[in-house]
Amino acid sequence: RDEASTAGAIALQPVLYCSDGCGAGGQGHAGAVPSVGASEQLNNAERHDVDLGRLNTFGVPARAVRLFDLRDTAGFELLAAAVKESTRVLVLGSGSNVLFARDFGGLVVRCRFKEIKVSSLGGGKVEVAAGAGLSWDWIVRYCVQRGWSGLENLSLIPGSVGAAPIQNIGAYGVELSSCFSWLEALDLQSGELHRMGPGECCFSYRDSRFKSDWRDRFLVVRVAFHLGGQSPATDYPSLQEELSRAGVTRPTAHSIRQAVIAIRQRRLPDPARVGNAGSFFKNPVVDAERLSMLRKEWPELPAFETGDGYYRVAAGWLVESCGWKGIQRGSVGVSENHSLVLINCGNARGHEILALATEIEVSVKERFNLRLEREVRVID
């Protein structure tokens, strides 16, 4: 498909600046955007022979031939030149959904834009445009604190704003696509900046066009969301239980965020302490007939209706039923609290984690005749 027909090129625009005074008729003012760390360069920069160990949440060792950090629109031409000199390009966010099974013999590109702009849509609704380099949970917290609902179920998901639409991140009954407005992405082949809406992105379950034919072609630089006015999404069973445990009878964006954070902190290891990339596998999708056949042998098999006649089978249950939960093999293992989370128990290599993932996939296939699809991207 011709990208120009679906995502027309737009003129290079200046970096967006903070203007968050869209609530209660207030005037725009500078928002508290995270500052750049003392060790982080402030300009567009290219580095050579780069250690990727600190740039992936698994914490596995890997190196890249080159890395380019794009910090503002002035770096577009410099980046274009770097791309032309490279035979392979990898677009990287915060490294929270990637496993390096080996070194990367090419150019790694990151967008470090960290600005936001908020526009009033009327009726208490806003559009929030956020730089791709911002922490995802930072922008969720920023919006919830101002009473703009829509992102709260996606609290504490590791990663960057720019990576969120690539994966169409989702949790506790909500997907990013439900409040997505548009994104701006730099075509690394043509050097043109494009604005793309939901139709161009082709969102589906933990997926988008950026994971198929557009993979590593586009660098997302900004993402916009429409927020405010949404009814609380509290249908997910574990979220309902957590809200009930907290005595919440009228859920708000704030109370939902706190409940989600409590669940995630209880079940998921902190990547800063235990190397991991969250759920390694997606939930397999089956039709009603296949689910019925599976439940004849495993009546307790959890599954969730997708709304289109299909069901998502709980991958965690499948993995746990095969006896993998809490298993440790040398320096790699499976979390004792969440069977979809593979962990670096200390000094693991990427290929060791990949070998464990492959073993798990084989065992699930042999027992249930279901194929586990990886949610984490493997670089091998």
Secondary structure, DSSP 4 states (H G I P E B T S, - for coil): --HHHHS-EE---PPP------STTPPP----PPPPPTTS-SS-EEEEEEE-GGGSTT----EEEEEEEE-SGGGHHHHHHHHHT-S-EEE-SSSTTEEESS-EEEEEEEE----EEEEEEETTEEEEEEETTSBHHHHHHHHHHTT--SSGGGTT--SBTTTHHHHT-EETTEEGGGSEEEEEEEETTT--EEEE-HHHHT-BTTB-GGGTTTTTTEEEEEEEEEESSPPP---SHHHHHHHHHTT-SS--HHHHHHHHHHHHHHHS--TTTSEEEEE-BPPPEEEHHHHHHHHHH-TT--EEE-SSSEEEE-HHHHHHHTT-TT-EETTEEE-SS-TTEEEE-SS--HHHHHHHHHHHHHHHHHHH--PPPBSSEEE-
